Amino acid sequence: MRRRRKTKIVATLGPSSSLPEQLKSLFEAGVDVFRINMSHTSHELLATLHGRVRALEREEGRPIGILVDLQGPKIRVGTLPGGKIALTEGERIRLVRAPSSDDPSIIPIPHGEVFTALKQRHCLLIDDGKIRLRTWSSKPDSAEAAVEVGGELKDRKGINLPDTLLPLSAMTDKDRSDLDAALTLGVDWIALSFVQRPDDVAEVKKVVQGRAGVLAKIEKPKALESLDEIIELSDALMVARGDLGVELPLEDVPGWQKRITRAARKAGRPVVVATQMLESMIESAAPTRAEVSDVATAVFDGADAVMLSAETAAGKHPVDAVSVMDRIAFAVEGDPLYQGLIDAQHATPEQTTPDAMMAAVREVTHTIHARAIVSWTKSGSTGLRAARERPEAPIIALTPSVETARRLCIAWGLHCVLTEDAHDLDDVVDRAAQIAYDEGFAKSGERIVITAGIPLGTPGATNLLRVAFVGGR
């Protein structure tokens, strides 16, 4: 199956999308990578979903990516008197390290790390920002705060601390258990929540040891302060606009979305834009015009992938949501302005032979109007370099590794085909031309551009560029 678009689609599995027939319909509608959210998934269900995706992969004969999203630490309010209290703007309130409270003037927070890190004038956002507090004093086990935005506060509501660098690892004991289960199954991507600093990514990569790609979710303002270092350590990024939109002023999120997308593209890391992209389709069969524009903006910016969350996990129209996203991406990529905007963001290649080769491939492909670029890639690095160039022609990534093929499903423009390593230079050219023909990318007599590394089978050693004519059978 060949996609009509280059931007990939990530869809979250859930009650609306867990059965084999539902997975099949979603894949046929356009899903490239399935996301499993461990906030709502047991290890038993994870194994079941993983098995169903792999069965679908065998049935379709196409690699399909699986992304497991770790929950990360959750900071929550404790138990309140009567289950809820009313907070009034201007009111002084006391925060106490405790699991519960019987006093309506006290908010219990059962997380000692919060009080260790809280300082004067720090902001606390509760229940996705519906309630806002500002501290005016803090102690090791308590703090005094003023209510800036009031309302009804209920038990166990989440707390965001945009000004506070919490002394917490991005991984809890639950996350470590979930990570071990995911790696044992053989998933392709691990999404890391609550990233605040580069060390959070490094910690997970030490555990993963290359068995999966590590995707850093950018959802904390503190992560923006070390963005370049986090990108350097990560295999991919996600613009997680949910928490980011709670902890940052809403008007700042679009600008950061563009900056993160461009920084990831420059570094050659796939970048996914996520959260509330087609939110109204949880209930409605059609999106709003604003949602269509939101998805289109991410595609115009050159994001590798766009993601659906509750729309496919729990929505009433999961297949329609994927179909809408597919149509938007296809339409944007065919817009007369699209390629010009993509080219305007083109970064200067790094001073390495593989990067110089891929920049040359892009220019040659454009000059001779080649029908496709065929990249032999064992580790996936050549495929990612080709994707970073954002060429006009489609990219066929040939790899002998099913793990590489699955992982590259998240990357812009890559159509992955499993094939054994080339035996010699003639085989490099002949098989590339035949696969381009068989997969419907080029007709007999049309030209393709081929990249590979000599000696053959050497990961990351791209140093060959060939132009070939497709002959067909």
N, C-alpha and C positions, 0 to 999 in steps of 0.2 A: 504494500500500500504506500503510495507516494502522497505526501501532503502538498496542498496547493500553496502553502505559506512557509515562511522561514522562521517566524516567531513561534516558539513552542508554547504548549498549553499544559499546565499542571492542574490537576483536579483532585480534591480531597475526598476520600472515601468515608462513608458513614451509613446511617440507616437507609438513606435514599439510594445508595449506590454500592451495596456490598455483595449482592447476588451475582453469580456468573453471567447471567443474561444482561444485567445492568452494566457490568464492567464491559462487556462486549459492545453494547450500544454506545457507551461513552467513548470507547476507543475508536469506533467507527465514526463517531461525530467529530473526533479530533484530538483526544487526549494523548499526550506523548509521555507524561510522567504521572503516576498515581502517588498521592501524598497520604500517609497514614499518620494521624495526629495521636500521639501517645497520651495526651490529656484525657482521651476518651476511649482508649483501646487497651484491653488486657493482652497478655502474652499469647494466650490461646487464640484470641481473635486476630492478633497480628500474624500468627502462623497461618491461620485460615485464609486471610486476605492475601498474604504473600503467595500461598499456593494457588489461589485462584488467578492472580495476575500472571504467574508463570505458566499456568495451563492455557490462559488466553494467548500468551506470547507464542507458545508452541502451535496453537491452532492457527494463529494469524501468520506465523512465519516472519515476524518482525520483532526486533528488540523493543522492550518497553521498560522504562525506568521506574524504580520504586524509591520514594523519599520518605524516610521516617523522621518525624518532627518531635524532638524531645520536649517535654513539658517545661523544664526549667523550674527554678524556685518561684514559689507563689507567696507573696506577702499579703496577709489578710487580717482584717479586724477579727477580734475574738467574739465571744458570746455576750450580748447586751441584755440589760434588764427588759423582760417582756419581748425580746427578739428585735427591738428597734428603739431608737431614740430620735427626737427632733432636735436639729441644730439650727440656730438662728444667726444670721449675719451679724458680726461684731461680738458675738458671745465668746467668752474665754472658756477653754475646755482643757482638761488634763489628759495626757496620754500616759498609760502605765504598762509596764511589761507584765502582762498577766493573760491567762487564757480566757478570763471572763470578768464581768463587773456587775454589781447590783446597784451602782450609783450612776444615774443618767448624766452626771457631769464628768464622768470618766469614760474614755474610750480604751478598752483593753487591746493590746497588740502583743501576741505571744511570740515575738521574734526579737531576741536580745540584740541581734545584729543591727536592727533599726536604731536603737538607742545609742549603740556604740558609735554610729556614723552620723546621726542627726546633729546639726549645728543650728545656731540662731539664724532666723530668717529663711530656713529651708521650707520648701513647699511639700505638702502631702496631698495627693489627689486620690480620692476614694470613690469607688463605684464608677470607674471609667471617667473620672473628672467631674462627675455630677456634684460632688462635695469637695471644697478646697479649704485646706487649713494652712496656716503659716506659723511656724514655731517662733517664740520670743525668748525661750530659755530651754536648756536641755541638761539632763543628768544621766548617769549610767543606766538607770532603770525607769526614767520618766522624763516627760517634757511638758511644757506649757505651750498652748497654741491658741491662736485667734481664728475664728471661723470667718473666712472671706466669702465663701459661697455656701449657703446653708441648704437644708433639706432633710428628708427622712433618711436616716442611716440604719440599715438592717445588718443582722449578723453575717459574718463571714464574707463581707464585701472586700474586693481586692484593693490594694493600696499601691499607688505608683509614687516614686520619690525622684523626680527629675533632677533635683539639685544634689542628690546624695550618692556618693560612691560607696555602695554597700560592700562590706567585707565578706562577700559570699562567692563561692564558686558558681559557675554557670551550670554545674551539674549537681543534682541532689542524689541521694542513695537510690531513689526511684529511677532517676535518669540513667545511672550506672547499670542498674538491672535491665532497664529497657534497651540500653545501648548494647549490652552483651547479647540479649535475645535477638536484636536486629542483625548484629554482625554474624551470629551463628547461622541465621537463616540465609544471609548473603544479600542484603539490600544494597542499593547502589549509592544512596545519598543519606547522610545524617544531617538534619537541620538542628543547629544549636541555638536555643533561646537564651535570653538574658545576658547576651554578650556585653560586657562593660569595658574590657581591656584585651589586648592581644594575648595575654597569658591564658585567658579562658579558651581561646581557640587552640593554643598550643597544648593545653591539658588534654583536650579531646583527641587531637591528632596523635598524641603519644599512645592513647588507648587503641585508636582505630588502626594505626600502622598500615595505612594504604589500602585496607580492605574495603573501604567505601570513600566516597568524596565527602568532605566536611563543608557544609554550607553554613555560613554565619548569618544569623538574622540580625539585621540592624534595626533595633527597636528601642534602644536606650540612648538618651542624649549623650551620656558619657562615652559611648562607643564612637560618636562622631568626632570626639577629641583625638582619637587614635585611629581614625579611619584607614589611613594609608598602611599602617602596620597590621591592622586586622585583615585588610585585603591581601597583603603580602603572604600572610600565614594561611589564609582560607583557600579552598578549592572553588568556591562559588559564594555569592552573596544573595540575600533577600532584603528588599526594601519592605519591611514589615510595618505597614502604615497604621496598624491598629494601635499598639502601645505607643508607637512613635507619635501618632496624632493626639494621644492623651498627654504625653509628657512634654511635647513641644507645642508652641502656639500653632493652631491649625494652619494659619496662613504661611508658616515656614515649611510645612511638609512638602508641598510641590517643588520648591527650590531644592530641598535636600534630596528628593527623589531623583531629580536630574543630575545633581552632583554625584550621588552615589552611583548612578547608572554610568555616567561618563568615566568616573574613576575606575570602576570595575572593568569597563570595556577597554580602557587604556592599559590595564594590567593583564588583560586577556583572561579574566575570570568571568564565567557566566553570571548573569544577574537576573533575578526574578522579582517582578513587581507584584505585590500581594495586598489583600484585604479590601473587602467591600467593592470590588470592581464591578460586579453586577448584582449588588445586594438586594435590589428590589425583586430580582428573579427568584428569591427564596419563596415568595408568594405569587408573584405575577409571571405570566407567560412571556412578557416582553419587558425589556429594560427601559430605563428613562433615557432621554437624550443626553443628559449629563453623564450617565454611566458609559454610554457609547463613546463619548468624547474622552472620558478618563482612560478607557482601554486603548483608544486610538493614540492618545498622547504617549503612553508607554511604548507603543509600537513605533511611533515616529521618533522617539528618543533612542531606539535601537536596543531595547531590553531583549535579553535572550528568551525570556518566557514571561507569561502572565498567568496568574494563579486564581483559581476559584476555591473558596473555602466552604462556608455553609451552603452556598448555592448548589453544590453537588453533594455535599455530605448529608444535609437535612432538608434541602429545598424540595418544592413540589415539582420543579421542572429541570432536573439535572441535565438531561440530554439537550434540551433546548438552550440551556445556559452555555454549554460547550459549543453548540452549533452557532450561537450568536457570536461568541468570542472568536470562533474560527472565521466567520464571515467578516467581522470587523478587521481582523489582522490581514486577511487576504485583500480586502478593499484598500486598506491603508498602504500596503506594500505595492499596490498597483497605481497609487496616486502619483501624478506627475511631480509633486514636490518631494516625495519620499526619498528617492535616491540622493537628491541634492542635500537634504538635511542629514542623511547618514554620512555622506562624503565629507560634509563640513566638520564632522566630529572625528574624522580619521586622524589617528595619532601617528607620530613619527615612529617607524619601527625601531626596536632595540638593536643594539650593535652586535648582533649574533648572526651567524650564517642562516639558521632556520628562519629567523624573523625577516631577514633581508630577502630570502627566497620567497616567502609568502607574500611580501609586498610586491615582488616582481611578478608573481603569479597573478595577483590582482590586476596589475597594469597590462600584462600580456592578454589576459582573458578579456578585458575591456576593449583593447585595441583591435583584436582579431574577431571579436564577437563570438567567442567560444561558447558552446552550449552548456558546458559544465566543467567544474573543477573536480578532479578525482584525486583524493589524498590517501596514500597508504599510511596508516597510523596504527602502531602497535600499543603504545601506552596511552594514546589519546592526545598527546601534546601537539602533534602536527594538525590534527583536526581542530583543536581549540585555536591554534594560530591562524588557520584558514578562516574560522568563524570571526575572529577579532577583526579581520580585514573588511568584513561586511561587503563582499563582492556582489556584483549584480547577478552573476551566474550562480546556479545552485551548486552545493558542495556535496559530493558523494564521499563518505569516509569508509574506506575499506580496511577491515581489521580482522585478525584471526581470533581476537579475544571477545567473548560474549560479554564479559564484565566491562570492557572498554566501550563496546557498542551500547550497552544499557546506560552507562554513565553519560555518554555523549548525547543521549536523547534530550537532555536539558539545554543543549547549546544551540544557538541561533544557526539556522540554515543547514545543519548537518543531516544528511540522509545516510544512515549507517547500514552497511551491508557486511555480513559475516562471510569471510572467505579465507582460505589458508594463505599463509605467507607466500609471496612470489618466489619462484625458484631461481630466476635470472632476470636480466634486464628486458629481454624480449617478453617474458611472462608479465612483468610489471606493466608494459604498454599494452600487450594484447588483451590481458584480462581486464584491465581498466576500461578499454574501449568496448569490450563485449558486455561488461556489466552496465556501462552507461547506456548501451543500446537496449539490453534486456530490461532495465529498470525504467525505460521510457524517457530518459533525459536527452538523448541525442538520436538522430536518425542516420541512416547510412550516408556517408559523404560529408557529415558535419564534423567540426573540430572540437576536441576537448583538450584541456590542459591537465597534465599529470604531475604530481609531486611524490617524491619518495626519498629514502635515504640510502646512500651507498657507503659502506657495505649493507646489503639487504638485512632487514630484521633488527637493525640497531635503533633502539628507542631514542627519539628526539634528535636524530641526525639528518634532518631534511636538508639535502644538498643537490637534489636533482629536479629539473624542470624539463618536461617534454611536451611538445604539441603533437597530437596524433589525430588522424582521421578515423572516424568510426566506420567499420565495414559492415556490421550486421552479420547474420548467419548465412 
